[in-house]
Amino acid sequence: MFDTVKNRRTIRKYLLKDIAPEMLNDLLETSFRASTMGGMQLYSVIVTRNAEMKEKLSPAHFNQPMVKNAPVVLTFCADFRRFSKWCEQRNAVPGYNNLMSFMNASMDTLLAAQTFCTLAEEAGLGICYLGTTTYNPQMIIDTLQLPELVFPITTITVGYPDDIPSQVDRLPLDAVVHQEVFHDYTSEDIDRIYSYKESLPENKQFIEENKKETLPQVFTDVRYTKKDNEFMSENLLKVLRKQGFIE
Ligand SMILES: Cc1cc2nc3c(=O)[nH]c(=O)nc-3n(C[C@H](O)[C@H](O)[C@H](O)COP(=O)(O)O)c2cc1C
């Protein structure tokens, strides 16, 4: 049971084979069956197939090669604009230019995005999420001409897999699941939970390559630093204001 999900891995290399528009539309339409707050469908998806548009999007994603190499790039956006316009056209006053509404639209957007990914993988396609979407939102907003109350949440590159990489580990079930109430982690729990990850040769190599002492240091000092996160948080708030989601 659940073999497709159990065997899945992120795919970053794609064949030069296109995805038929009918198939893509079918996958998208089916993914919009995902749960959605109040049935409002607070998202829009921008489909990029055009090479010139991929070229323009590429720097926003730090030139990750998947953007130019995938046949299809999908930018999933939180969208309270469509619904707000409907309200205004029907003598209703929308109150959705606030953080709560951004959260609600973001949740809707990610549910649709992940449902799309699961369906696409079931159909034999490979996907990669691009977290860079929220690192450089303004570049994406400009390129895709996103108006007020529309905000890029995530990007998914999709295509037929070329390379099938090995699977990435996951934490043991009891590290993540708590029965009835949250059970805080003792230092012994932390040692046990992360021991498999720390034992992997690729992670030991990762520590060496980055000249660090421990695996978490690779995250805190190199990959996801406080300085970068603070800078990007400020930027995110600035762009959220500009898009009219917060005052
Ligand atoms: C929110 C999010 C952002 C991600 N951003 C990137 C990215 O920018 N580039 C990339 O190559 N992979 C990205 N990934 C994929 C993860 O690296 C990948 O899911 C993780 O390493 C686990 O591997 P697996 O999906 O093969 O199990 C992202 C995944 C998520 C959920």
The ligand as an SDF file (V2000), in Angstrom:
LIG
                    3D

 31 33  0  0  0  0  0  0  0  0999 V2000
    9.4430   23.9580    1.0930 C   0  0  0  0  0  0  0  0  0  0  0  0
   10.4860   23.1900    0.3210 C   0  0  0  0  0  0  0  0  0  0  0  0
   11.4710   23.8740   -0.3670 C   0  0  0  0  0  0  0  0  0  0  0  0
   12.4220   23.1790   -1.1240 C   0  0  0  0  0  0  0  0  0  0  0  0
   13.3340   23.8710   -1.8530 N   0  0  0  0  0  0  0  0  0  0  0  0
   14.2040   23.2090   -2.6400 C   0  0  0  0  0  0  0  0  0  0  0  0
   15.0870   23.9380   -3.4910 C   0  0  0  0  0  0  0  0  0  0  0  0
   15.0750   25.1700   -3.5450 O   0  0  0  0  0  0  0  0  0  0  0  0
   15.9370   23.2270   -4.2640 N   0  0  0  0  0  0  0  0  0  0  0  0
   15.9710   21.8550   -4.2550 C   0  0  0  0  0  0  0  0  0  0  0  0
   16.7660   21.2780   -5.0010 O   0  0  0  0  0  0  0  0  0  0  0  0
   15.1300   21.1360   -3.4720 N   0  0  0  0  0  0  0  0  0  0  0  0
   14.2440   21.7910   -2.6850 C   0  0  0  0  0  0  0  0  0  0  0  0
   13.3450   21.0820   -1.9070 N   0  0  0  0  0  0  0  0  0  0  0  0
   13.3630   19.6160   -1.9100 C   0  0  0  0  0  0  0  0  0  0  0  0
   14.0130   19.0730   -0.6250 C   0  0  0  0  0  0  0  0  0  0  0  0
   15.3940   19.3130   -0.6800 O   0  0  0  0  0  0  0  0  0  0  0  0
   13.7170   17.5710   -0.5210 C   0  0  0  0  0  0  0  0  0  0  0  0
   12.3300   17.3620   -0.4050 O   0  0  0  0  0  0  0  0  0  0  0  0
   14.4190   16.9610    0.7070 C   0  0  0  0  0  0  0  0  0  0  0  0
   15.8060   17.0080    0.5350 O   0  0  0  0  0  0  0  0  0  0  0  0
   13.9940   15.5120    0.9250 C   0  0  0  0  0  0  0  0  0  0  0  0
   14.2520   14.7710   -0.2440 O   0  0  0  0  0  0  0  0  0  0  0  0
   13.1120   13.8880   -0.9430 P   0  0  0  0  0  0  0  0  0  0  0  0
   12.0040   14.8280   -1.3500 O   0  0  0  0  0  0  0  0  0  0  0  0
   13.7880   13.2880   -2.1430 O   0  0  0  0  0  0  0  0  0  0  0  0
   12.6660   12.8810    0.0450 O   0  0  0  0  0  0  0  0  0  0  0  0
   12.4040   21.7540   -1.1470 C   0  0  0  0  0  0  0  0  0  0  0  0
   11.3990   21.0790   -0.4360 C   0  0  0  0  0  0  0  0  0  0  0  0
   10.4480   21.7830    0.2690 C   0  0  0  0  0  0  0  0  0  0  0  0
    9.3620   21.0280    0.9880 C   0  0  0  0  0  0  0  0  0  0  0  0
  1  2  1  0
  2  3  1  0
  2 30  2  0
  3  4  2  0
  4  5  1  0
  4 28  1  0
  5  6  2  0
  6  7  1  0
  6 13  1  0
  7  8  2  0
  7  9  1  0
  9 10  1  0
 10 11  2  0
 10 12  1  0
 12 13  2  0
 13 14  1  0
 14 15  1  0
 14 28  1  0
 15 16  1  0
 16 17  1  0
 16 18  1  0
 18 19  1  0
 18 20  1  0
 20 21  1  0
 20 22  1  0
 22 23  1  0
 23 24  1  0
 24 25  2  0
 24 26  1  0
 24 27  1  0
 28 29  2  0
 29 30  1  0
 30 31  1  0
M  END
$$$$
